[in-house]
Amino acid sequence: MVCNRLAVLRADRGVSRKELAAAVGVNFQTIGYLERGEYNPSVELALKLSEYFGLPLEMIFSLKPLPAISIELLRAKLRKKA
């Protein structure tokens, strides 16, 4: 199963499933399936979502449960300082 942060990112940006689906060229139900982990995105769709949110793929998708995004951002800042 592919874990993702789509629901959190969508809520943070105030974007509906229909708006996100239209932006990346899929049916709004596909976004729901992705958010619930019932469907894995194609590489093309994953890249479109990455581009839409302006985030690297690994900040959106993972094969393991994802930590809170605030922890990821803190880790990225610490890596830049090192």
mmCIF file of the N, C-alpha and C atoms, coordinates in Angstrom:
data_MODEL
# 
_entry.id   MODEL 
# 
loop_
_atom_site.group_PDB 
_atom_site.id 
_atom_site.type_symbol 
_atom_site.label_atom_id 
_atom_site.label_alt_id 
_atom_site.label_comp_id 
_atom_site.label_asym_id 
_atom_site.label_entity_id 
_atom_site.label_seq_id 
_atom_site.pdbx_PDB_ins_code 
_atom_site.Cartn_x 
_atom_site.Cartn_y 
_atom_site.Cartn_z 
_atom_site.occupancy 
_atom_site.B_iso_or_equiv 
_atom_site.pdbx_formal_charge 
_atom_site.auth_seq_id 
_atom_site.auth_comp_id 
_atom_site.auth_asym_id 
_atom_site.auth_atom_id 
_atom_site.pdbx_PDB_model_num 
ATOM 1   N N  . MET A 1 1  ? 0.840   -1.184 0.000   1.00 0.00 ? 1  MET A N  1 
ATOM 2   C CA . MET A 1 1  ? 0.000   0.000  0.000   1.00 0.00 ? 1  MET A CA 1 
ATOM 3   C C  . MET A 1 1  ? 0.879   1.239  0.000   1.00 0.00 ? 1  MET A C  1 
ATOM 4   N N  . VAL A 1 2  ? 0.487   2.234  -0.749  1.00 0.00 ? 2  VAL A N  1 
ATOM 5   C CA . VAL A 1 2  ? 1.188   3.511  -0.799  1.00 0.00 ? 2  VAL A CA 1 
ATOM 6   C C  . VAL A 1 2  ? 0.483   4.477  0.146   1.00 0.00 ? 2  VAL A C  1 
ATOM 7   N N  . CYS A 1 3  ? 1.236   5.010  1.097   1.00 0.00 ? 3  CYS A N  1 
ATOM 8   C CA . CYS A 1 3  ? 0.699   6.005  2.033   1.00 0.00 ? 3  CYS A CA 1 
ATOM 9   C C  . CYS A 1 3  ? 0.857   7.382  1.406   1.00 0.00 ? 3  CYS A C  1 
ATOM 10  N N  . ASN A 1 4  ? -0.030  8.309  1.778   1.00 0.00 ? 4  ASN A N  1 
ATOM 11  C CA . ASN A 1 4  ? 0.089   9.651  1.216   1.00 0.00 ? 4  ASN A CA 1 
ATOM 12  C C  . ASN A 1 4  ? -0.476  10.705 2.159   1.00 0.00 ? 4  ASN A C  1 
ATOM 13  N N  . ARG A 1 5  ? -0.169  11.941 1.837   1.00 0.00 ? 5  ARG A N  1 
ATOM 14  C CA . ARG A 1 5  ? -0.632  13.097 2.607   1.00 0.00 ? 5  ARG A CA 1 
ATOM 15  C C  . ARG A 1 5  ? -1.647  13.931 1.822   1.00 0.00 ? 5  ARG A C  1 
ATOM 16  N N  . LEU A 1 6  ? -2.285  13.367 0.852   1.00 0.00 ? 6  LEU A N  1 
ATOM 17  C CA . LEU A 1 6  ? -3.158  14.148 -0.016  1.00 0.00 ? 6  LEU A CA 1 
ATOM 18  C C  . LEU A 1 6  ? -4.270  14.859 0.747   1.00 0.00 ? 6  LEU A C  1 
ATOM 19  N N  . ALA A 1 7  ? -4.924  14.171 1.656   1.00 0.00 ? 7  ALA A N  1 
ATOM 20  C CA . ALA A 1 7  ? -6.030  14.796 2.388   1.00 0.00 ? 7  ALA A CA 1 
ATOM 21  C C  . ALA A 1 7  ? -5.542  15.987 3.205   1.00 0.00 ? 7  ALA A C  1 
ATOM 22  N N  . VAL A 1 8  ? -4.398  15.838 3.846   1.00 0.00 ? 8  VAL A N  1 
ATOM 23  C CA . VAL A 1 8  ? -3.842  16.928 4.656   1.00 0.00 ? 8  VAL A CA 1 
ATOM 24  C C  . VAL A 1 8  ? -3.446  18.104 3.771   1.00 0.00 ? 8  VAL A C  1 
ATOM 25  N N  . LEU A 1 9  ? -2.781  17.821 2.672   1.00 0.00 ? 9  LEU A N  1 
ATOM 26  C CA . LEU A 1 9  ? -2.360  18.883 1.761   1.00 0.00 ? 9  LEU A CA 1 
ATOM 27  C C  . LEU A 1 9  ? -3.551  19.599 1.146   1.00 0.00 ? 9  LEU A C  1 
ATOM 28  N N  . ARG A 1 10 ? -4.549  18.820 0.779   1.00 0.00 ? 10 ARG A N  1 
ATOM 29  C CA . ARG A 1 10 ? -5.748  19.402 0.183   1.00 0.00 ? 10 ARG A CA 1 
ATOM 30  C C  . ARG A 1 10 ? -6.452  20.315 1.177   1.00 0.00 ? 10 ARG A C  1 
ATOM 31  N N  . ALA A 1 11 ? -6.600  19.840 2.414   1.00 0.00 ? 11 ALA A N  1 
ATOM 32  C CA . ALA A 1 11 ? -7.263  20.635 3.454   1.00 0.00 ? 11 ALA A CA 1 
ATOM 33  C C  . ALA A 1 11 ? -6.465  21.896 3.765   1.00 0.00 ? 11 ALA A C  1 
ATOM 34  N N  . ASP A 1 12 ? -5.149  21.754 3.830   1.00 0.00 ? 12 ASP A N  1 
ATOM 35  C CA . ASP A 1 12 ? -4.287  22.900 4.125   1.00 0.00 ? 12 ASP A CA 1 
ATOM 36  C C  . ASP A 1 12 ? -4.418  23.994 3.070   1.00 0.00 ? 12 ASP A C  1 
ATOM 37  N N  . ARG A 1 13 ? -4.607  23.590 1.830   1.00 0.00 ? 13 ARG A N  1 
ATOM 38  C CA . ARG A 1 13 ? -4.706  24.556 0.728   1.00 0.00 ? 13 ARG A CA 1 
ATOM 39  C C  . ARG A 1 13 ? -6.141  24.974 0.423   1.00 0.00 ? 13 ARG A C  1 
ATOM 40  N N  . GLY A 1 14 ? -7.096  24.352 1.129   1.00 0.00 ? 14 GLY A N  1 
ATOM 41  C CA . GLY A 1 14 ? -8.499  24.702 0.899   1.00 0.00 ? 14 GLY A CA 1 
ATOM 42  C C  . GLY A 1 14 ? -9.003  24.276 -0.467  1.00 0.00 ? 14 GLY A C  1 
ATOM 43  N N  . VAL A 1 15 ? -8.550  23.119 -0.932  1.00 0.00 ? 15 VAL A N  1 
ATOM 44  C CA . VAL A 1 15 ? -8.906  22.619 -2.260  1.00 0.00 ? 15 VAL A CA 1 
ATOM 45  C C  . VAL A 1 15 ? -9.844  21.427 -2.108  1.00 0.00 ? 15 VAL A C  1 
ATOM 46  N N  . SER A 1 16 ? -10.912 21.419 -2.865  1.00 0.00 ? 16 SER A N  1 
ATOM 47  C CA . SER A 1 16 ? -11.838 20.287 -2.823  1.00 0.00 ? 16 SER A CA 1 
ATOM 48  C C  . SER A 1 16 ? -11.295 19.137 -3.666  1.00 0.00 ? 16 SER A C  1 
ATOM 49  N N  . ARG A 1 17 ? -11.871 17.977 -3.476  1.00 0.00 ? 17 ARG A N  1 
ATOM 50  C CA . ARG A 1 17 ? -11.486 16.820 -4.299  1.00 0.00 ? 17 ARG A CA 1 
ATOM 51  C C  . ARG A 1 17 ? -11.743 17.114 -5.769  1.00 0.00 ? 17 ARG A C  1 
ATOM 52  N N  . LYS A 1 18 ? -12.861 17.750 -6.060  1.00 0.00 ? 18 LYS A N  1 
ATOM 53  C CA . LYS A 1 18 ? -13.203 18.060 -7.449  1.00 0.00 ? 18 LYS A CA 1 
ATOM 54  C C  . LYS A 1 18 ? -12.199 19.030 -8.056  1.00 0.00 ? 18 LYS A C  1 
ATOM 55  N N  . GLU A 1 19 ? -11.783 20.037 -7.298  1.00 0.00 ? 19 GLU A N  1 
ATOM 56  C CA . GLU A 1 19 ? -10.812 21.007 -7.812  1.00 0.00 ? 19 GLU A CA 1 
ATOM 57  C C  . GLU A 1 19 ? -9.459  20.350 -8.078  1.00 0.00 ? 19 GLU A C  1 
ATOM 58  N N  . LEU A 1 20 ? -9.016  19.519 -7.132  1.00 0.00 ? 20 LEU A N  1 
ATOM 59  C CA . LEU A 1 20 ? -7.734  18.834 -7.308  1.00 0.00 ? 20 LEU A CA 1 
ATOM 60  C C  . LEU A 1 20 ? -7.806  17.874 -8.488  1.00 0.00 ? 20 LEU A C  1 
ATOM 61  N N  . ALA A 1 21 ? -8.894  17.143 -8.581  1.00 0.00 ? 21 ALA A N  1 
ATOM 62  C CA . ALA A 1 21 ? -9.060  16.195 -9.685  1.00 0.00 ? 21 ALA A CA 1 
ATOM 63  C C  . ALA A 1 21 ? -9.013  16.913 -11.034 1.00 0.00 ? 21 ALA A C  1 
ATOM 64  N N  . ALA A 1 22 ? -9.704  18.027 -11.135 1.00 0.00 ? 22 ALA A N  1 
ATOM 65  C CA . ALA A 1 22 ? -9.707  18.794 -12.389 1.00 0.00 ? 22 ALA A CA 1 
ATOM 66  C C  . ALA A 1 22 ? -8.303  19.292 -12.726 1.00 0.00 ? 22 ALA A C  1 
ATOM 67  N N  . ALA A 1 23 ? -7.557  19.703 -11.718 1.00 0.00 ? 23 ALA A N  1 
ATOM 68  C CA . ALA A 1 23 ? -6.210  20.238 -11.935 1.00 0.00 ? 23 ALA A CA 1 
ATOM 69  C C  . ALA A 1 23 ? -5.235  19.179 -12.445 1.00 0.00 ? 23 ALA A C  1 
ATOM 70  N N  . VAL A 1 24 ? -5.443  17.927 -12.034 1.00 0.00 ? 24 VAL A N  1 
ATOM 71  C CA . VAL A 1 24 ? -4.511  16.857 -12.451 1.00 0.00 ? 24 VAL A CA 1 
ATOM 72  C C  . VAL A 1 24 ? -5.111  15.907 -13.487 1.00 0.00 ? 24 VAL A C  1 
ATOM 73  N N  . GLY A 1 25 ? -6.346  16.166 -13.904 1.00 0.00 ? 25 GLY A N  1 
ATOM 74  C CA . GLY A 1 25 ? -6.947  15.403 -15.000 1.00 0.00 ? 25 GLY A CA 1 
ATOM 75  C C  . GLY A 1 25 ? -7.475  14.030 -14.657 1.00 0.00 ? 25 GLY A C  1 
ATOM 76  N N  . VAL A 1 26 ? -8.065  13.891 -13.448 1.00 0.00 ? 26 VAL A N  1 
ATOM 77  C CA . VAL A 1 26 ? -8.689  12.625 -13.076 1.00 0.00 ? 26 VAL A CA 1 
ATOM 78  C C  . VAL A 1 26 ? -10.097 12.886 -12.551 1.00 0.00 ? 26 VAL A C  1 
ATOM 79  N N  . ASN A 1 27 ? -10.851 11.826 -12.330 1.00 0.00 ? 27 ASN A N  1 
ATOM 80  C CA . ASN A 1 27 ? -12.172 11.922 -11.731 1.00 0.00 ? 27 ASN A CA 1 
ATOM 81  C C  . ASN A 1 27 ? -12.014 12.224 -10.240 1.00 0.00 ? 27 ASN A C  1 
ATOM 82  N N  . PHE A 1 28 ? -12.930 13.004 -9.683  1.00 0.00 ? 28 PHE A N  1 
ATOM 83  C CA . PHE A 1 28 ? -12.821 13.359 -8.259  1.00 0.00 ? 28 PHE A CA 1 
ATOM 84  C C  . PHE A 1 28 ? -12.849 12.131 -7.360  1.00 0.00 ? 28 PHE A C  1 
ATOM 85  N N  . GLN A 1 29 ? -13.502 11.057 -7.816  1.00 0.00 ? 29 GLN A N  1 
ATOM 86  C CA . GLN A 1 29 ? -13.537 9.830  -7.017  1.00 0.00 ? 29 GLN A CA 1 
ATOM 87  C C  . GLN A 1 29 ? -12.143 9.217  -6.891  1.00 0.00 ? 29 GLN A C  1 
ATOM 88  N N  . THR A 1 30 ? -11.311 9.415  -7.902  1.00 0.00 ? 30 THR A N  1 
ATOM 89  C CA . THR A 1 30 ? -9.943  8.902  -7.853  1.00 0.00 ? 30 THR A CA 1 
ATOM 90  C C  . THR A 1 30 ? -9.180  9.530  -6.690  1.00 0.00 ? 30 THR A C  1 
ATOM 91  N N  . ILE A 1 31 ? -9.396  10.811 -6.461  1.00 0.00 ? 31 ILE A N  1 
ATOM 92  C CA . ILE A 1 31 ? -8.728  11.493 -5.348  1.00 0.00 ? 31 ILE A CA 1 
ATOM 93  C C  . ILE A 1 31 ? -9.184  10.870 -4.024  1.00 0.00 ? 31 ILE A C  1 
ATOM 94  N N  . GLY A 1 32 ? -10.455 10.578 -3.893  1.00 0.00 ? 32 GLY A N  1 
ATOM 95  C CA . GLY A 1 32 ? -10.970 9.918  -2.696  1.00 0.00 ? 32 GLY A CA 1 
ATOM 96  C C  . GLY A 1 32 ? -10.352 8.540  -2.500  1.00 0.00 ? 32 GLY A C  1 
ATOM 97  N N  . TYR A 1 33 ? -10.255 7.773  -3.581  1.00 0.00 ? 33 TYR A N  1 
ATOM 98  C CA . TYR A 1 33 ? -9.640  6.444  -3.494  1.00 0.00 ? 33 TYR A CA 1 
ATOM 99  C C  . TYR A 1 33 ? -8.178  6.552  -3.064  1.00 0.00 ? 33 TYR A C  1 
ATOM 100 N N  . LEU A 1 34 ? -7.469  7.530  -3.616  1.00 0.00 ? 34 LEU A N  1 
ATOM 101 C CA . LEU A 1 34 ? -6.069  7.737  -3.240  1.00 0.00 ? 34 LEU A CA 1 
ATOM 102 C C  . LEU A 1 34 ? -5.954  8.086  -1.753  1.00 0.00 ? 34 LEU A C  1 
ATOM 103 N N  . GLU A 1 35 ? -6.774  9.014  -1.309  1.00 0.00 ? 35 GLU A N  1 
ATOM 104 C CA . GLU A 1 35 ? -6.718  9.461  0.087   1.00 0.00 ? 35 GLU A CA 1 
ATOM 105 C C  . GLU A 1 35 ? -7.001  8.325  1.063   1.00 0.00 ? 35 GLU A C  1 
ATOM 106 N N  . ARG A 1 36 ? -7.882  7.430  0.687   1.00 0.00 ? 36 ARG A N  1 
ATOM 107 C CA . ARG A 1 36 ? -8.231  6.305  1.563   1.00 0.00 ? 36 ARG A CA 1 
ATOM 108 C C  . ARG A 1 36 ? -7.277  5.114  1.407   1.00 0.00 ? 36 ARG A C  1 
ATOM 109 N N  . GLY A 1 37 ? -6.336  5.211  0.495   1.00 0.00 ? 37 GLY A N  1 
ATOM 110 C CA . GLY A 1 37 ? -5.401  4.114  0.277   1.00 0.00 ? 37 GLY A CA 1 
ATOM 111 C C  . GLY A 1 37 ? -5.999  2.953  -0.489  1.00 0.00 ? 37 GLY A C  1 
ATOM 112 N N  . GLU A 1 38 ? -7.080  3.196  -1.218  1.00 0.00 ? 38 GLU A N  1 
ATOM 113 C CA . GLU A 1 38 ? -7.740  2.145  -1.986  1.00 0.00 ? 38 GLU A CA 1 
ATOM 114 C C  . GLU A 1 38 ? -7.217  2.063  -3.417  1.00 0.00 ? 38 GLU A C  1 
ATOM 115 N N  . TYR A 1 39 ? -6.340  2.989  -3.773  1.00 0.00 ? 39 TYR A N  1 
ATOM 116 C CA . TYR A 1 39 ? -5.832  3.056  -5.140  1.00 0.00 ? 39 TYR A CA 1 
ATOM 117 C C  . TYR A 1 39 ? -4.426  3.647  -5.081  1.00 0.00 ? 39 TYR A C  1 
ATOM 118 N N  . ASN A 1 40 ? -3.513  3.073  -5.848  1.00 0.00 ? 40 ASN A N  1 
ATOM 119 C CA . ASN A 1 40 ? -2.160  3.608  -5.952  1.00 0.00 ? 40 ASN A CA 1 
ATOM 120 C C  . ASN A 1 40 ? -2.054  4.434  -7.230  1.00 0.00 ? 40 ASN A C  1 
ATOM 121 N N  . PRO A 1 41 ? -1.428  5.592  -7.147  1.00 0.00 ? 41 PRO A N  1 
ATOM 122 C CA . PRO A 1 41 ? -1.350  6.441  -8.339  1.00 0.00 ? 41 PRO A CA 1 
ATOM 123 C C  . PRO A 1 41 ? -0.356  5.893  -9.361  1.00 0.00 ? 41 PRO A C  1 
ATOM 124 N N  . SER A 1 42 ? -0.617  6.197  -10.608 1.00 0.00 ? 42 SER A N  1 
ATOM 125 C CA . SER A 1 42 ? 0.379   5.911  -11.644 1.00 0.00 ? 42 SER A CA 1 
ATOM 126 C C  . SER A 1 42 ? 1.538   6.881  -11.425 1.00 0.00 ? 42 SER A C  1 
ATOM 127 N N  . VAL A 1 43 ? 2.649   6.622  -12.055 1.00 0.00 ? 43 VAL A N  1 
ATOM 128 C CA . VAL A 1 43 ? 3.787   7.537  -11.951 1.00 0.00 ? 43 VAL A CA 1 
ATOM 129 C C  . VAL A 1 43 ? 3.386   8.910  -12.479 1.00 0.00 ? 43 VAL A C  1 
ATOM 130 N N  . GLU A 1 44 ? 2.668   8.921  -13.589 1.00 0.00 ? 44 GLU A N  1 
ATOM 131 C CA . GLU A 1 44 ? 2.232   10.186 -14.181 1.00 0.00 ? 44 GLU A CA 1 
ATOM 132 C C  . GLU A 1 44 ? 1.361   10.980 -13.201 1.00 0.00 ? 44 GLU A C  1 
ATOM 133 N N  . LEU A 1 45 ? 0.407   10.323 -12.575 1.00 0.00 ? 45 LEU A N  1 
ATOM 134 C CA . LEU A 1 45 ? -0.478  11.018 -11.636 1.00 0.00 ? 45 LEU A CA 1 
ATOM 135 C C  . LEU A 1 45 ? 0.300   11.493 -10.414 1.00 0.00 ? 45 LEU A C  1 
ATOM 136 N N  . ALA A 1 46 ? 1.190   10.661 -9.899  1.00 0.00 ? 46 ALA A N  1 
ATOM 137 C CA . ALA A 1 46 ? 2.000   11.064 -8.743  1.00 0.00 ? 46 ALA A CA 1 
ATOM 138 C C  . ALA A 1 46 ? 2.825   12.302 -9.074  1.00 0.00 ? 46 ALA A C  1 
ATOM 139 N N  . LEU A 1 47 ? 3.404   12.348 -10.268 1.00 0.00 ? 47 LEU A N  1 
ATOM 140 C CA . LEU A 1 47 ? 4.189   13.511 -10.676 1.00 0.00 ? 47 LEU A CA 1 
ATOM 141 C C  . LEU A 1 47 ? 3.319   14.753 -10.838 1.00 0.00 ? 47 LEU A C  1 
ATOM 142 N N  . LYS A 1 48 ? 2.129   14.581 -11.370 1.00 0.00 ? 48 LYS A N  1 
ATOM 143 C CA . LYS A 1 48 ? 1.207   15.720 -11.503 1.00 0.00 ? 48 LYS A CA 1 
ATOM 144 C C  . LYS A 1 48 ? 0.819   16.271 -10.128 1.00 0.00 ? 48 LYS A C  1 
ATOM 145 N N  . LEU A 1 49 ? 0.563   15.376 -9.184  1.00 0.00 ? 49 LEU A N  1 
ATOM 146 C CA . LEU A 1 49 ? 0.206   15.814 -7.832  1.00 0.00 ? 49 LEU A CA 1 
ATOM 147 C C  . LEU A 1 49 ? 1.392   16.508 -7.162  1.00 0.00 ? 49 LEU A C  1 
ATOM 148 N N  . SER A 1 50 ? 2.572   15.987 -7.365  1.00 0.00 ? 50 SER A N  1 
ATOM 149 C CA . SER A 1 50 ? 3.782   16.602 -6.830  1.00 0.00 ? 50 SER A CA 1 
ATOM 150 C C  . SER A 1 50 ? 3.951   18.015 -7.384  1.00 0.00 ? 50 SER A C  1 
ATOM 151 N N  . GLU A 1 51 ? 3.753   18.156 -8.661  1.00 0.00 ? 51 GLU A N  1 
ATOM 152 C CA . GLU A 1 51 ? 3.863   19.464 -9.307  1.00 0.00 ? 51 GLU A CA 1 
ATOM 153 C C  . GLU A 1 51 ? 2.773   20.411 -8.802  1.00 0.00 ? 51 GLU A C  1 
ATOM 154 N N  . TYR A 1 52 ? 1.562   19.904 -8.689  1.00 0.00 ? 52 TYR A N  1 
ATOM 155 C CA . TYR A 1 52 ? 0.444   20.738 -8.225  1.00 0.00 ? 52 TYR A CA 1 
ATOM 156 C C  . TYR A 1 52 ? 0.728   21.318 -6.838  1.00 0.00 ? 52 TYR A C  1 
ATOM 157 N N  . PHE A 1 53 ? 1.203   20.478 -5.921  1.00 0.00 ? 53 PHE A N  1 
ATOM 158 C CA . PHE A 1 53 ? 1.456   20.932 -4.555  1.00 0.00 ? 53 PHE A CA 1 
ATOM 159 C C  . PHE A 1 53 ? 2.831   21.578 -4.390  1.00 0.00 ? 53 PHE A C  1 
ATOM 160 N N  . GLY A 1 54 ? 3.678   21.470 -5.409  1.00 0.00 ? 54 GLY A N  1 
ATOM 161 C CA . GLY A 1 54 ? 5.005   22.064 -5.331  1.00 0.00 ? 54 GLY A CA 1 
ATOM 162 C C  . GLY A 1 54 ? 5.893   21.390 -4.300  1.00 0.00 ? 54 GLY A C  1 
ATOM 163 N N  . LEU A 1 55 ? 5.709   20.080 -4.160  1.00 0.00 ? 55 LEU A N  1 
ATOM 164 C CA . LEU A 1 55 ? 6.477   19.308 -3.185  1.00 0.00 ? 55 LEU A CA 1 
ATOM 165 C C  . LEU A 1 55 ? 7.119   18.101 -3.864  1.00 0.00 ? 55 LEU A C  1 
ATOM 166 N N  . PRO A 1 56 ? 8.264   17.644 -3.333  1.00 0.00 ? 56 PRO A N  1 
ATOM 167 C CA . PRO A 1 56 ? 8.856   16.420 -3.880  1.00 0.00 ? 56 PRO A CA 1 
ATOM 168 C C  . PRO A 1 56 ? 7.945   15.222 -3.611  1.00 0.00 ? 56 PRO A C  1 
ATOM 169 N N  . LEU A 1 57 ? 8.026   14.243 -4.472  1.00 0.00 ? 57 LEU A N  1 
ATOM 170 C CA . LEU A 1 57 ? 7.186   13.042 -4.328  1.00 0.00 ? 57 LEU A CA 1 
ATOM 171 C C  . LEU A 1 57 ? 7.268   12.442 -2.936  1.00 0.00 ? 57 LEU A C  1 
ATOM 172 N N  . GLU A 1 58 ? 8.481   12.372 -2.377  1.00 0.00 ? 58 GLU A N  1 
ATOM 173 C CA . GLU A 1 58 ? 8.655   11.715 -1.078  1.00 0.00 ? 58 GLU A CA 1 
ATOM 174 C C  . GLU A 1 58 ? 8.006   12.474 0.074   1.00 0.00 ? 58 GLU A C  1 
ATOM 175 N N  . MET A 1 59 ? 7.588   13.716 -0.157  1.00 0.00 ? 59 MET A N  1 
ATOM 176 C CA . MET A 1 59 ? 6.845   14.449 0.875   1.00 0.00 ? 59 MET A CA 1 
ATOM 177 C C  . MET A 1 59 ? 5.348   14.151 0.784   1.00 0.00 ? 59 MET A C  1 
ATOM 178 N N  . ILE A 1 60 ? 4.937   13.559 -0.335  1.00 0.00 ? 60 ILE A N  1 
ATOM 179 C CA . ILE A 1 60 ? 3.516   13.255 -0.542  1.00 0.00 ? 60 ILE A CA 1 
ATOM 180 C C  . ILE A 1 60 ? 3.237   11.761 -0.434  1.00 0.00 ? 60 ILE A C  1 
ATOM 181 N N  . PHE A 1 61 ? 4.115   10.941 -0.995  1.00 0.00 ? 61 PHE A N  1 
ATOM 182 C CA . PHE A 1 61 ? 3.900   9.496  -1.061  1.00 0.00 ? 61 PHE A CA 1 
ATOM 183 C C  . PHE A 1 61 ? 5.035   8.726  -0.398  1.00 0.00 ? 61 PHE A C  1 
ATOM 184 N N  . SER A 1 62 ? 4.691   7.574  0.180   1.00 0.00 ? 62 SER A N  1 
ATOM 185 C CA . SER A 1 62 ? 5.685   6.711  0.807   1.00 0.00 ? 62 SER A CA 1 
ATOM 186 C C  . SER A 1 62 ? 5.141   5.288  0.891   1.00 0.00 ? 62 SER A C  1 
ATOM 187 N N  . LEU A 1 63 ? 6.054   4.343  0.963   1.00 0.00 ? 63 LEU A N  1 
ATOM 188 C CA . LEU A 1 63 ? 5.652   2.955  1.174   1.00 0.00 ? 63 LEU A CA 1 
ATOM 189 C C  . LEU A 1 63 ? 5.447   2.663  2.657   1.00 0.00 ? 63 LEU A C  1 
ATOM 190 N N  . LYS A 1 64 ? 5.880   3.583  3.513   1.00 0.00 ? 64 LYS A N  1 
ATOM 191 C CA . LYS A 1 64 ? 5.716   3.465  4.969   1.00 0.00 ? 64 LYS A CA 1 
ATOM 192 C C  . LYS A 1 64 ? 4.825   4.601  5.447   1.00 0.00 ? 64 LYS A C  1 
ATOM 193 N N  . PRO A 1 65 ? 4.192   4.442  6.594   1.00 0.00 ? 65 PRO A N  1 
ATOM 194 C CA . PRO A 1 65 ? 3.395   5.552  7.133   1.00 0.00 ? 65 PRO A CA 1 
ATOM 195 C C  . PRO A 1 65 ? 4.254   6.818  7.251   1.00 0.00 ? 65 PRO A C  1 
ATOM 196 N N  . LEU A 1 66 ? 3.682   7.931  6.886   1.00 0.00 ? 66 LEU A N  1 
ATOM 197 C CA . LEU A 1 66 ? 4.399   9.197  6.879   1.00 0.00 ? 66 LEU A CA 1 
ATOM 198 C C  . LEU A 1 66 ? 4.301   9.905  8.224   1.00 0.00 ? 66 LEU A C  1 
ATOM 199 N N  . PRO A 1 67 ? 5.414   10.493 8.702   1.00 0.00 ? 67 PRO A N  1 
ATOM 200 C CA . PRO A 1 67 ? 5.337   11.298 9.921   1.00 0.00 ? 67 PRO A CA 1 
ATOM 201 C C  . PRO A 1 67 ? 4.615   12.611 9.616   1.00 0.00 ? 67 PRO A C  1 
ATOM 202 N N  . ALA A 1 68 ? 4.287   13.342 10.638  1.00 0.00 ? 68 ALA A N  1 
ATOM 203 C CA . ALA A 1 68 ? 3.630   14.637 10.445  1.00 0.00 ? 68 ALA A CA 1 
ATOM 204 C C  . ALA A 1 68 ? 4.494   15.507 9.546   1.00 0.00 ? 68 ALA A C  1 
ATOM 205 N N  . ILE A 1 69 ? 3.863   16.302 8.705   1.00 0.00 ? 69 ILE A N  1 
ATOM 206 C CA . ILE A 1 69 ? 4.604   17.126 7.753   1.00 0.00 ? 69 ILE A CA 1 
ATOM 207 C C  . ILE A 1 69 ? 5.494   18.137 8.474   1.00 0.00 ? 69 ILE A C  1 
ATOM 208 N N  . SER A 1 70 ? 5.109   18.579 9.656   1.00 0.00 ? 70 SER A N  1 
ATOM 209 C CA . SER A 1 70 ? 5.944   19.519 10.406  1.00 0.00 ? 70 SER A CA 1 
ATOM 210 C C  . SER A 1 70 ? 7.281   18.872 10.770  1.00 0.00 ? 70 SER A C  1 
ATOM 211 N N  . ILE A 1 71 ? 7.276   17.593 11.072  1.00 0.00 ? 71 ILE A N  1 
ATOM 212 C CA . ILE A 1 71 ? 8.515   16.873 11.382  1.00 0.00 ? 71 ILE A CA 1 
ATOM 213 C C  . ILE A 1 71 ? 9.386   16.773 10.133  1.00 0.00 ? 71 ILE A C  1 
ATOM 214 N N  . GLU A 1 72 ? 8.776   16.502 8.997   1.00 0.00 ? 72 GLU A N  1 
ATOM 215 C CA . GLU A 1 72 ? 9.519   16.422 7.740   1.00 0.00 ? 72 GLU A CA 1 
ATOM 216 C C  . GLU A 1 72 ? 10.175  17.760 7.406   1.00 0.00 ? 72 GLU A C  1 
ATOM 217 N N  . LEU A 1 73 ? 9.453   18.855 7.602   1.00 0.00 ? 73 LEU A N  1 
ATOM 218 C CA . LEU A 1 73 ? 10.003  20.171 7.302   1.00 0.00 ? 73 LEU A CA 1 
ATOM 219 C C  . LEU A 1 73 ? 11.165  20.494 8.232   1.00 0.00 ? 73 LEU A C  1 
ATOM 220 N N  . LEU A 1 74 ? 11.053  20.138 9.498   1.00 0.00 ? 74 LEU A N  1 
ATOM 221 C CA . LEU A 1 74 ? 12.124  20.356 10.452  1.00 0.00 ? 74 LEU A CA 1 
ATOM 222 C C  . LEU A 1 74 ? 13.361  19.545 10.059  1.00 0.00 ? 74 LEU A C  1 
ATOM 223 N N  . ARG A 1 75 ? 13.170  18.305 9.673   1.00 0.00 ? 75 ARG A N  1 
ATOM 224 C CA . ARG A 1 75 ? 14.295  17.466 9.235   1.00 0.00 ? 75 ARG A CA 1 
ATOM 225 C C  . ARG A 1 75 ? 14.987  18.062 8.016   1.00 0.00 ? 75 ARG A C  1 
ATOM 226 N N  . ALA A 1 76 ? 14.198  18.576 7.080   1.00 0.00 ? 76 ALA A N  1 
ATOM 227 C CA . ALA A 1 76 ? 14.767  19.180 5.867   1.00 0.00 ? 76 ALA A CA 1 
ATOM 228 C C  . ALA A 1 76 ? 15.604  20.405 6.230   1.00 0.00 ? 76 ALA A C  1 
ATOM 229 N N  . LYS A 1 77 ? 15.120  21.220 7.157   1.00 0.00 ? 77 LYS A N  1 
ATOM 230 C CA . LYS A 1 77 ? 15.881  22.406 7.586   1.00 0.00 ? 77 LYS A CA 1 
ATOM 231 C C  . LYS A 1 77 ? 17.188  21.996 8.248   1.00 0.00 ? 77 LYS A C  1 
ATOM 232 N N  . LEU A 1 78 ? 17.126  20.955 9.069   1.00 0.00 ? 78 LEU A N  1 
ATOM 233 C CA . LEU A 1 78 ? 18.337  20.492 9.764   1.00 0.00 ? 78 LEU A CA 1 
ATOM 234 C C  . LEU A 1 78 ? 19.360  19.936 8.771   1.00 0.00 ? 78 LEU A C  1 
ATOM 235 N N  . ARG A 1 79 ? 18.895  19.251 7.731   1.00 0.00 ? 79 ARG A N  1 
ATOM 236 C CA . ARG A 1 79 ? 19.805  18.720 6.719   1.00 0.00 ? 79 ARG A CA 1 
ATOM 237 C C  . ARG A 1 79 ? 20.509  19.854 5.976   1.00 0.00 ? 79 ARG A C  1 
ATOM 238 N N  . LYS A 1 80 ? 19.788  20.940 5.708   1.00 0.00 ? 80 LYS A N  1 
ATOM 239 C CA . LYS A 1 80 ? 20.376  22.079 4.992   1.00 0.00 ? 80 LYS A CA 1 
ATOM 240 C C  . LYS A 1 80 ? 21.462  22.746 5.829   1.00 0.00 ? 80 LYS A C  1 
ATOM 241 N N  . LYS A 1 81 ? 21.275  22.778 7.144   1.00 0.00 ? 81 LYS A N  1 
ATOM 242 C CA . LYS A 1 81 ? 22.263  23.412 8.021   1.00 0.00 ? 81 LYS A CA 1 
ATOM 243 C C  . LYS A 1 81 ? 23.531  22.567 8.162   1.00 0.00 ? 81 LYS A C  1 
ATOM 244 N N  . ALA A 1 82 ? 23.399  21.253 8.003   1.00 0.00 ? 82 ALA A N  1 
ATOM 245 C CA . ALA A 1 82 ? 24.546  20.344 8.204   1.00 0.00 ? 82 ALA A CA 1 
ATOM 246 C C  . ALA A 1 82 ? 25.539  20.397 7.075   1.00 0.00 ? 82 ALA A C  1 
# 
